[in-house]
Amino acid sequence: MNPENDISQMKIPRLTVIFLLSLITVLSSYAQEKKKFLSFNGYLTNMQSAIFDSLSGPFINDYLIHNRLNFKGYVNDNITFAAEFRNRLFTGDMVKLGPAYAKSISSDNGWVDMSWNILDQPSYFLNINIDRLWVDYTKGKFEAKIGRQRINWGQTLVWNPNDIFNAYSYFDFDYVERPGSDAVRLQYYPSFSSTVELAVKADYQNNITTAALFRFNKWGFDIQFLGGYFNSVDLVAGTGWSGAFGSLSFRGEATWFQPAKSNTGTSGTGIFTAGLDRSFKDNSMAQVQLMYCNNPFKIGNFTSLYNTTMTTKDLAFSEFTAFGSYSYPVTPLFTLTLSAMWFPDLKGYFAGPSLDYNMAENVDFSIFWQHFDSNISQNRQIINLAYIRIKYSF
């Protein structure tokens, strides 16, 4: 192994080291206190994937072993902490194409760099990423959390323009935990059905996102309003809701991004989305969602859909977008799902059938197929991504 790949020579940020040492100190004190306890869970998956434009064309084959470890500790009735790790071993054709793929996987958009390729070879690499590392203090109606955490302000199920702190891609199905933020979050609960929040986040470029949110319940709906400063560029304001009319759930979000400096020459961006979903007596579920954006994001290729640097402003790449899905349990252990999107501006669509089968207790077998067909950069682009995954949860 080359010296630059040696783990002993990695440049781990000083703040990360301090945080980890503090965590170890807390764990040590926990071990001496029988009344305190530590919870632990996670999963192990192996997934084979293939990328191709047609069944008669060449295939790009890849293999991923993914292990997740979640630790949560309870110091006392008021203080908890957590550390969660993604450990992923990549091998296959994408790795062999060159170092760019490994570099993109190891990139960390947080204020603190907590992603490292500890093994990096021409045919494989092993990435370790800490995507949760926080301490939480709760006292009465007040709660404060500091560290890498997920700040979930979304109300809808596919696109979340209210999720200004940590955007995610619907197409990244294998990352159910979704990205986190290096942030400070303060919450106050005036009543059992209302919340006041204030959060501040910094990223790897020292860009600041800060906002306040007020959520309350009215007419059987959870309603929220938010406002703040986004990514050191935009003033942001938004609203969201979720509730039900009988057995039909109705959810929606709207967010407006306005450049803080009037001399930027760019207009504001608004993203508006609303959807309906319903569960039936046979445990099947149907869902539809529509999105409008006056200033959609211009993507250069399909890989942009999985780009970890995308922000909430980049959710839409067509002025109008429509989504629909239907999930049907063939048996209690076997479920089929079909989802689709329509992108009118791109004259294209996405289709994503999948199946899930519970092989044994805590063991699941899944097949996913993602088909994209659209005009991108004035070219017709067609791509298929197929995945076979076995997942063991513990």
C-alpha positions in Angstrom: 0.0 0.0 0.0 1.3 3.5 -0.8 2.2 5.7 2.1 -0.5 8.2 1.3 -3.1 5.4 1.7 -1.9 4.4 5.2 -4.5 5.1 7.8 -1.8 6.3 10.2 -1.1 9.2 7.8 -4.7 10.3 7.3 -5.4 14.0 8.2 -8.4 13.5 10.5 -9.7 17.0 11.6 -8.8 18.0 15.1 -12.4 18.7 16.1 -13.4 15.1 15.1 -10.6 13.7 17.3 -11.7 15.9 20.2 -15.3 14.8 19.8 -14.4 11.1 19.6 -12.2 11.4 22.7 -15.1 13.0 24.5 -17.4 10.2 23.4 -14.9 7.6 24.7 -14.7 9.4 28.1 -18.5 9.3 28.4 -18.5 5.6 27.4 -15.9 4.9 30.1 -18.0 6.7 32.8 -21.0 4.7 31.5 -19.2 1.4 32.0 -18.7 2.3 35.7 -22.3 3.1 36.3 -24.6 0.0 36.2 -27.7 2.2 36.0 -26.6 3.7 32.7 -26.9 1.6 29.5 -25.9 1.7 25.9 -28.1 0.5 23.0 -26.7 -1.0 19.8 -28.2 -2.1 16.4 -27.4 -2.1 12.8 -27.4 -4.1 9.6 -25.2 -5.8 7.1 -26.1 -5.9 3.4 -24.5 -7.2 0.2 -25.7 -5.7 -3.1 -24.9 -6.5 -6.7 -25.7 -3.8 -9.2 -25.6 -3.4 -13.0 -25.7 -0.2 -15.1 -26.7 -0.6 -18.8 -28.6 1.3 -21.5 -30.1 -1.9 -23.1 -30.0 -5.6 -22.5 -27.9 -6.0 -25.7 -25.3 -3.4 -24.7 -22.4 -3.6 -22.3 -23.0 -3.8 -18.5 -21.1 -2.0 -15.7 -21.1 -4.4 -12.7 -20.4 -3.4 -9.2 -20.5 -5.0 -5.7 -21.1 -3.4 -2.4 -20.9 -4.7 1.2 -22.4 -2.3 3.6 -22.3 -2.5 7.4 -24.1 0.1 9.6 -23.4 0.4 13.3 -25.7 2.5 15.5 -24.7 3.3 19.1 -26.9 5.3 21.5 -26.0 6.0 25.1 -28.0 7.3 28.1 -25.9 9.2 30.6 -28.9 10.1 32.7 -32.5 11.2 32.4 -31.5 14.4 30.6 -28.4 13.6 28.5 -28.2 11.1 25.6 -25.6 10.7 22.8 -25.3 8.8 19.6 -22.6 7.7 17.1 -23.6 6.0 13.9 -21.2 4.6 11.2 -21.5 3.6 7.6 -18.8 1.1 6.6 -18.8 0.3 2.9 -16.6 -1.9 0.8 -16.8 -1.1 -3.0 -15.5 -3.2 -5.8 -16.3 -3.7 -9.5 -16.1 -1.8 -12.8 -16.7 1.7 -11.5 -13.8 1.4 -9.1 -11.5 0.2 -11.9 -12.4 3.2 -14.0 -10.1 5.4 -11.9 -9.7 7.2 -8.5 -12.5 9.7 -9.2 -15.2 7.3 -8.0 -13.5 6.6 -4.7 -12.8 10.3 -4.2 -16.5 11.2 -4.7 -17.6 8.5 -2.2 -15.1 9.8 0.5 -16.2 13.5 0.1 -17.9 14.9 3.2 -20.1 18.0 2.9 -20.2 18.6 6.6 -18.3 21.3 8.6 -16.2 18.4 10.0 -14.7 15.9 7.6 -15.8 12.4 8.9 -15.5 10.3 5.8 -12.3 8.3 5.0 -11.2 5.7 2.5 -9.1 3.7 4.9 -8.3 1.2 2.1 -7.9 2.5 -1.4 -6.7 0.1 -4.2 -7.3 0.0 -7.9 -9.8 -2.8 -7.6 -11.5 -1.9 -4.3 -11.8 0.6 -1.5 -13.2 0.7 2.0 -15.0 3.9 3.2 -15.9 4.7 6.8 -18.3 7.5 7.3 -19.7 8.9 10.6 -23.1 10.3 9.6 -24.4 10.8 13.2 -22.5 12.0 16.2 -24.5 14.1 18.6 -25.2 14.9 22.2 -28.7 15.7 23.3 -29.9 17.5 26.5 -33.6 17.5 27.5 -35.1 19.4 30.4 -38.9 19.7 30.7 -40.2 21.3 27.5 -36.7 22.2 26.2 -34.4 20.1 24.1 -30.9 21.0 22.7 -28.9 18.8 20.4 -25.4 19.5 19.0 -23.3 17.5 16.5 -24.0 15.7 13.3 -27.7 15.0 13.2 -30.7 14.8 10.9 -33.0 17.8 11.1 -36.2 16.5 9.5 -38.6 19.3 8.7 -40.3 17.5 5.8 -44.0 16.6 5.7 -44.3 15.0 2.3 -43.0 11.6 1.2 -41.0 12.1 -2.0 -39.8 15.7 -2.3 -39.2 17.9 0.7 -38.6 21.6 0.0 -39.0 22.3 3.7 -36.0 20.1 4.4 -33.5 23.0 4.0 -30.8 21.5 6.3 -30.2 18.1 4.7 -31.6 17.4 1.3 -31.7 13.8 0.0 -32.5 12.0 -3.3 -35.6 9.8 -3.7 -33.5 7.6 -6.0 -30.9 6.7 -3.3 -33.1 3.9 -1.8 -30.2 2.2 0.0 -29.6 5.1 2.3 -32.8 5.0 4.4 -31.2 7.0 7.3 -30.6 10.0 4.9 -27.8 12.5 5.3 -27.2 14.6 8.4 -25.9 18.1 9.2 -23.3 19.5 11.5 -25.6 21.7 13.4 -27.0 23.0 16.7 -30.8 22.5 17.2 -32.9 24.0 19.9 -36.5 22.8 20.4 -39.2 24.0 22.7 -42.6 22.3 23.1 -45.3 24.8 24.3 -47.9 22.0 24.2 -48.1 18.4 23.2 -49.1 19.4 19.7 -46.8 22.4 19.0 -43.1 22.9 18.6 -40.8 25.9 18.2 -37.4 25.2 16.7 -34.2 27.1 15.9 -31.3 25.4 14.1 -27.9 26.5 12.7 -25.8 24.5 10.3 -22.4 24.9 8.8 -20.9 23.0 5.8 -17.5 22.3 4.5 -17.2 25.7 2.8 -18.3 27.4 6.0 -21.7 28.3 4.4 -24.3 28.9 7.1 -27.9 27.8 7.1 -30.0 29.0 10.0 -33.8 29.0 10.4 -36.7 28.9 12.8 -39.8 26.8 12.6 -43.2 26.9 14.3 -45.4 23.7 14.1 -48.9 23.4 15.5 -52.0 21.3 15.1 -55.2 22.8 13.7 -58.3 21.1 12.2 -56.6 17.8 12.6 -53.6 18.9 10.5 -50.0 19.5 11.5 -49.1 22.9 10.1 -45.7 24.6 10.1 -44.1 27.8 9.0 -40.4 28.4 8.7 -38.0 31.3 7.8 -34.3 31.9 7.8 -31.1 32.1 5.8 -30.1 29.4 3.4 -26.5 28.4 2.5 -25.1 31.9 3.0 -26.9 33.0 -0.1 -30.7 33.1 0.1 -33.4 34.3 2.4 -35.9 31.4 2.8 -39.5 31.1 3.9 -41.8 28.2 3.7 -44.8 26.3 5.0 -45.9 22.7 5.2 -48.8 20.5 6.3 -49.9 17.0 6.8 -53.3 15.5 7.8 -56.1 13.4 6.6 -59.6 13.5 5.2 -61.0 10.2 6.4 -58.7 7.5 5.1 -57.0 9.8 2.6 -53.8 11.6 3.7 -53.1 15.0 2.3 -49.5 16.5 2.6 -47.8 19.4 1.1 -44.8 21.8 1.3 -43.8 25.1 -0.2 -40.5 27.0 0.1 -39.3 30.2 -1.5 -35.6 31.0 -1.9 -34.8 34.7 -2.5 -31.1 35.9 -3.0 -30.2 38.1 0.0 -28.1 40.4 -2.2 -30.2 42.4 -4.8 -27.2 42.7 -7.2 -26.9 39.0 -7.9 -29.0 39.3 -11.1 -30.9 36.1 -10.2 -34.6 35.8 -9.4 -36.0 33.8 -6.5 -36.8 30.1 -6.7 -40.0 28.6 -5.5 -40.7 24.9 -5.0 -44.3 23.8 -4.3 -45.4 20.2 -3.8 -48.5 18.4 -2.6 -49.6 14.8 -2.5 -52.2 12.3 -1.5 -51.7 8.8 -0.1 -54.0 6.0 1.1 -53.6 2.6 2.7 -56.2 0.0 2.0 -57.6 -2.9 4.0 -55.3 -5.4 2.2 -52.3 -3.3 3.4 -51.6 -2.1 -0.1 -50.8 1.6 -0.5 -51.3 4.2 -3.3 -49.5 7.5 -3.5 -49.4 10.5 -5.8 -47.5 13.7 -5.6 -47.0 16.8 -7.8 -44.3 19.4 -7.7 -43.9 22.8 -9.4 -40.7 24.9 -9.6 -40.3 28.2 -11.4 -36.6 27.8 -11.7 -35.7 24.1 -12.1 -32.2 22.8 -11.7 -30.3 22.0 -14.9 -28.9 18.5 -14.7 -26.1 17.4 -17.1 -26.6 13.6 -16.8 -28.4 11.0 -14.7 -25.6 10.8 -12.1 -26.7 14.3 -10.9 -29.7 12.6 -9.4 -27.4 10.9 -6.9 -25.1 13.8 -6.3 -24.5 14.4 -2.6 -23.8 18.1 -3.1 -27.3 18.8 -4.3 -29.3 21.2 -2.1 -33.0 21.6 -1.4 -33.1 24.2 -4.3 -32.0 21.4 -6.7 -35.0 19.1 -6.1 -36.7 19.9 -9.3 -35.3 19.6 -12.8 -38.6 20.1 -14.6 -41.0 22.9 -14.1 -43.7 20.4 -13.4 -43.0 16.9 -12.0 -45.5 14.1 -11.3 -45.0 11.0 -9.1 -47.1 7.9 -8.5 -46.6 4.6 -6.7 -48.5 1.6 -5.7 -47.4 -1.1 -3.2 -49.1 -4.4 -3.0 -48.4 -7.2 -0.4 -48.8 -10.4 -2.5 -48.3 -12.4 0.8 -47.4 -11.1 4.3 -43.8 -11.8 3.4 -43.7 -10.7 -0.3 -44.4 -7.1 -1.5 -44.4 -5.7 -5.0 -44.0 -1.9 -5.6 -44.2 0.1 -8.8 -43.3 3.8 -8.9 -43.0 6.3 -11.7 -42.1 10.0 -12.4 -42.9 12.2 -15.3 -40.6 15.1 -16.4 -42.4 17.1 -19.1 -39.5 19.6 -19.6 -37.2 16.7 -20.3 -39.8 14.8 -22.4 -39.0 11.9 -20.2 -39.9 9.6 -17.3 -38.6 7.3 -14.6 -40.0 3.9 -13.8 -39.0 1.9 -10.7 -40.4 -1.5 -10.0 -39.2 -3.4 -6.9 -39.9 -6.5 -4.9 -39.1 -7.3 -1.2 -39.2 -10.8 0.3 -38.7 -11.6 3.9 -36.5 -14.7 3.7 -36.2 -15.3 7.5 -36.3 -13.3 10.7 -34.3 -10.1 10.2 -33.2 -11.2 6.6 -34.7 -9.5 3.6 -34.2 -10.1 -0.1 -34.9 -7.2 -2.5 -34.7 -6.4 -6.2 -34.8 -2.8 -7.6 -34.9 -1.6 -11.1 -34.5 2.1 -12.0 -35.2 3.1 -15.6 -34.6 6.7 -16.8 -35.5 7.9 -20.3 -35.2 11.7 -20.9 -33.7 14.5 -23.0 -30.7 15.8 -21.1 -28.3 18.4 -22.5 -30.1 18.2 -25.9 -29.4 14.4 -26.1 -31.7 11.5 -25.6 -30.3 9.5 -22.6 -31.6 6.1 -21.5 -30.1 4.3 -18.6 -31.1 1.3 -16.5 -29.8 0.5 -13.0 -30.6 -2.9 -11.5 -29.9 -4.0 -7.9 -30.1 -7.3 -6.0 -29.7 -6.9 -2.3 -29.7 -9.2 0.8 -30.0 -7.4 4.1 -29.5 -8.7 7.6 -30.6 -6.5 10.5 -29.5 -6.9 14.1 
